[in-house]
Amino acid sequence: MTVMNRQIILAERPTGTPDHRSFKFVEREIGEPGDGQILIQTHYVSVDPYMRGRMIDAESYVEPFKIGDVIQGGSIGEVIESKSNQYKKGDMVIGMFGWQEYYIANETEVRTIDPNFAPITTNLGVLGMTGLTAYFGLLDIGKPKAGETVVISGAAGAVGSVVGQIAKIQGARVVGIAGSEEKVTYLKEELDFDEVINYKKSEDIEMDIKAACPNGVDVYFDNVGGDISDAVLTQLNRFARVPVCGAISSYNLEEIDLGPRVQTVLIKKSALMQGFTVGNYADRFQEGASQLGQWLKEEKLTYRETIREGFDSIPDAFLDLFKGENIGKLLVKVGK
Amino acid sequence: MTVMNRQIILAERPTGTPDHRSFKFVEREIGEPGDGQILIQTHYVSVDPYMRGRMIDAESYVEPFKIGDVIQGGSIGEVIESKSNQYKKGDMVIGMFGWQEYYIANETEVRTIDPNFAPITTNLGVLGMTGLTAYFGLLDIGKPKAGETVVISGAAGAVGSVVGQIAKIQGARVVGIAGSEEKVTYLKEELDFDEVINYKKSEDIEMDIKAACPNGVDVYFDNVGGDISDAVLTQLNRFARVPVCGAISSYNLEEIDLGPRVQTVLIKKSALMQGFTVGNYADRFQEGASQLGQWLKEEKLTYRETIREGFDSIPDAFLDLFKGENIGKLLVKVGK
């Protein structure tokens, strides 16, 4: 039986805000798995802002995609044919096989996930890379202590919403910054954030942050960069920590992203800014996933996901990330 | 005997580049030391860029001076009258008594220095606050490893020149950035820096840094901020560390200091920027001073100081700091 495999490849590199011109749908024969390999049918693909960085030809922490490459990213699928002793037909696996309907994987490229522990989609979100990003960035760099104030930008996103909940578990006072009333309500009502600022309705973001943080800012988990981060940095306390996770405000800029230089505030406050990517913590993923899983079971951690339907909708889902409309993790369900 | 004490007080707060209008010479009767006190005659006063920050009325890591306050800073003097069991006439002491010819100190305000270990002026420089600033900033935040590349801006200054030598002791490759050919020669010939860039002669500072650092930058000890730091940050390696010690390029600015936002480079490189002041390490000063003293004795550490003469020349010495002409520590000898 010949299986035809639909794939989405990088057609051209985006400049500015990405659009459909960057993507092309192609169809290729998938072939048969060799010894030790498995054939996977994709069920869910993840779309994440960091992928924007891989679409351009600039040095970064991951290799840029080449033109014609299948867009790579976290995906979940089902083993439909196995020539490996490690996997059997019907196993659910997770890996970086990205935006395609089928994939032939070597044994070490994927790992099995347990569909009975939690919904399998959590492996791409709260128990997966986004949850681990929140976990390590907050705890290893931010190091919040009970009673401290933790501010989170992009607070209703896949990472931010987990950061806030972990900060609450640590006993911190949590202030979120988000861009819609729906997000504000979600963060306050469902995730129990202490304060949430809707930056789109703010007339003076610095004053609003100051008002929401009467004791200053001890930890700022930065998902966005730009003006919002400039404003939060003015409110840092002495010995504040700033895990720098993302800078979505700058990803689509075509000019140099200018703002107030940070040196003076870092000196005055003996403050720390540290960029990171979740891959830095690969040797501790097991620890992080276990702890996140335990909090999920204990209902100390909740999550929301937005699941789009159909392989054709993947590019739109990705492009929508930059509109900042979704709450929690954005996924696309493909196949059955 | 009535001793008249000349003092320099803050007359008005500087805006932009400070000038003589900020300072006023006054003369006051000093009085007699009480029980447990000592009368000190000043021999040397230190002038340091950070004092600029205390002259304005803005929140910082130290209280701003009040109008009419004696300008405070590190000074060395001789005990000329003692009503303390801890000090005897003729002892040399160091403290923060600042820009005045005499001072009555409580026992805990000063400490004795040993004039036989090294020239006493080293207690205001390589063995004092500037040496300790270099020591803790580089070793505690920069953490250079043998073979790594350490870049230092303000490299010929009191702090930078010590940073470079400590980095060499750690086995690092050391690249300095300084602003005159005299400084370049000093850093290369006397301090054995591997490369030195004269930024005033550079047509493309980023390209010059790149050329001087073919393996990238692992540690950037930032004394200056501004354009130079922007350029160095583009060359950071993965997991680079940036101790942020000073931002002299911005101290006299009257407008917001704008530059490329740092979030993206910090994320891409998983890099760390950390501001600090030497006071953070007060409980480890003894360790730092001992190690610096040992390196000095072993001739692994050398230093240069510029000593101006006369109490009247203190304001000029301070103002000259912002012209960036001096090499090493700038001091003023007052009294005998």
Interface residues (C-beta under 8 A of the other chain):
Chain A: G53 E59 S60 Y61 D222 G225 G226 S229 D230 R238 V244 C245 G246 A247 S250 I256 D257 L258 G259 P260 R261 V262 Q263 T264 V265 L266 I267 K268 K269 S270 A271 L272 M273 Q274 G275 F276 T277 N280
Chain B: E59 S60 Y61 D222 G225 G226 S229 D230 R238 V244 C245 G246 A247 S250 I256 D257 L258 G259 P260 R261 V262 Q263 T264 V265 L266 I267 K268 K269 S270 A271 L272 M273 Q274 G275 F276 T277 N280
